[in-house]
Amino acid sequence: MKVDGKRTSRRRLAVTVGRHVLDVSQPGYLPRTDTVQVTAGQHFAWSPKLVPARPSKVPAAPAPAPTLKRGGADDAACRQNMASASWRDAYGSCTHAAQAGSAVAQRSVALLFQRGNGVNQSDDSAARWFVQAARNGDREAMFQLAVAYDRGRGLKKDQAAAFDWYSRAGNAGHAEAAFAVGEAYEKGRFGVAKDKAKALEWYRKAAAQGNKDAANKIRDLAR
């Protein structure tokens, strides 16, 4: 198990007041990541229910070959199966590549769970894979993770976390995320103070990245 990215084998652990990220992974199961808010004097038990790596909807398959490195055959098969909408095959190849560390494959598995393509639809499982892909630098996963925190899809609503991931995705080149940050500063969303200058800065970034609505916002705020 990991607490805030640090591995621990202790069954009891004291943590500081605030938000903490808990991770657990076991062979044969999808990794699980939860965010918890700890208050002063609080005691709680974390017993996450792990989801088998291959849901019952996916036919049983022979034992997988040794895990391939990022960019290997599974990664290429994942991209091909996603592009051709071969969802069941995509789940198998993308899961193997995702477990090997491919951020694109991790995001692809998340999208399969989000849409119920080839697997049983699960916002919880989608969010867990978006977390993995976002941490590995996939900007679309960063945006999807921000939306999950923003709307409470598979994760507890967390406006601060939503704003953080929108900002990361926007800085990574995601136009829609940059637009969302601009709106946050324009309207005072996610707990940030209204700031016209910062709103314009982010709208300009979104426009440069191809967001057409951002150009209208820039004109409106520049009046």
N, C-alpha and C positions, 0 to 999 in steps of 0.2 A: 504494500500500500504506500501511496505517496500523499503527503500533506504539504500543500503549496509547493509542489515540485520536488520535495525532499523525501526520499524513501525512508520508511520506518517499519520495524517489525514489532513495535510495542503495542500491546492490547489496550493500554490506558495511556492517554496523552493529554497534557495540559497545553492549551493554546491561548493566545492573547484575544482580547475582545476585538471583534470585527469580522470581516468576511474572509473565509478560507476555502480553498479548492481541494477536494478529496478525490484521489484517483485510485482505482484498483483494477488489476487485470489478472486473468488466469487462463491457461491454455484451454482452448475449446470454447471460450466465451468472449463476447464483445467487451471491450474495455468500458468501464463505467466512471464517469466524472460527475460529481455533484458540487455545487457551491452552497455553503452554509453560512449563516450569519450568527455569530456567537455573541451573547450578551453577558454582562457581568454576573458571575455566580451560576451560570447555566451548566447543566450536565445533560449530555445526550448520548445515545448509542447509535452508531451508524452501521446498519446491516443491509448493504445494498443487494438487491436481487439482480443477479447477472443473467444476461440473455445468451442462450446458446448461439454459437457462431453461425450455425445453419438452421434457420427456422424450418418448421415442419412443411411449409409450403414449397420449399426447395427440395428436389429429389436427393436422396442420399447419393453420395459420390465416393469413389475410392479415396483412400488416404492421400492427402496432397503430397506432391513432391517437395523436396527441401525448399525452404523459403528463398525466393529470388531477390536479388538486390534491386534497389530502385532503378527503374528504366529497363527492367528485364522483360521476359516474355509475358509474364502475367500483367505487367503494366501496359504493354502494347495491346494485349488481348482485351484488357479492361476498356481502353479507349475505343477499340474497334466495336466491341459489343454494345457499349453505350451509344455510339454513333448509329449503329444499325438497329437499335431498340430491341436487342436480344437480351431481355431483362434477366432471365434466369442464368444464362451464361455470364452475363455481366456481374451478377452477384458473386458467383464463384471466383472469377478472375480478379475482380476488383477487391474482394475481401483478401485474397492472397497478396496482392500488391500492396494493399493498405496495411496489412500486418507487417510487411517488409519496410514500411516507412514512406510510401509514396503519398504525398499530400493530395495530388489529383485523384488518386484512387480512393483515399479516405473521404474526400468530398463526394465522389461518385457514389460510394456506399451510402453516405448520408442522404443523398438525393433519392436513391432507391427506396430507403425507408420513409423519407418524407412524402413521396408520391405513391408508395405502395406498389412499385413496379418490381415484380419477381419475388417480393417478400411481403409479409403482412405489414401494413402501414403502421408506423410507430414514430411519433414525434420525439419520444424519449430517446430511442435508438438513433434517430437522425441527429438530434442535438449532441449526443455523445461523440458521434463521428465528426460532426462539424467542429467540435472542440479540438479534436486531434488534428484535423486538416488546418484549422486556423492557426494553431500553435506552430505548425510546420510551414507557415507563410503563404497559404493559399488565400488570395484576396476575396474570391467569391465565398469561400467558407467563412472568412471573417465577417462579411456582410450578412450571410445567412445566420451566423451566430448572434450578431447584433439584433437581427429581426426576432430571433428566438427569445432573447432576453427582453426585447421591447414588447412583444406580444404574449409572452408566457407560453411559447410552444415548446414543450418538452423540458423547459427550465422554468424556475420560479421567476416571475417578473423582477427585473433589476434594472432600473433606469440608468444608474451609474455605469453598470457593465455594458449596457446597450450603447451608451454614448462612447465609451472607451473603444468598443469594437467597430462602431461606425467610423470613428476617427482613424483607427488603424487601417481599416479597409480603404478609406478615402486617401490616406497617405500612401497606400500601396497602389493607387491608380484606379480604384473602383468609383466610377462617376456617380452612381446612385447613392453610394455611401457618403461621398463628399457633399452631395446635395442635401442629404439628411442632416449632416453636421451644420451646413449653412442654415437650414430651417431651425435647428436647435438654437443657434445664436440669434436668429431673427425673432423667434417667438418665445424664447426662454424655456425650451423643452429640456427634459432630462436633468432638471435641476441646475442648469447653467444660467447665468445672468444674460439678459439681452445685450448684444454687442453688435452694432451695425457694421463696424469695421471688420470684425471677424466673420460676420455673416457674408459680407462682400468677398472677403478673401477666399472663403470656402466655395461660394457660388462661382467665383472665377476659376477655381481649381476644377469644379465639376464641369463647367462649360468647356474648359480646355481638354477635359477627358471625354467630351462628346455628349454631355447632357444638355438637351435643347431647352428644357424648362429653366435651367440656370440662367440663360441669357435674358429671359423675361424678368427674372428676379433682380438681376443686376441693373436693368433699366429702371425698375420700380424703386429700388433702394437708392439709386444715384440721383433721383429727382430732388 
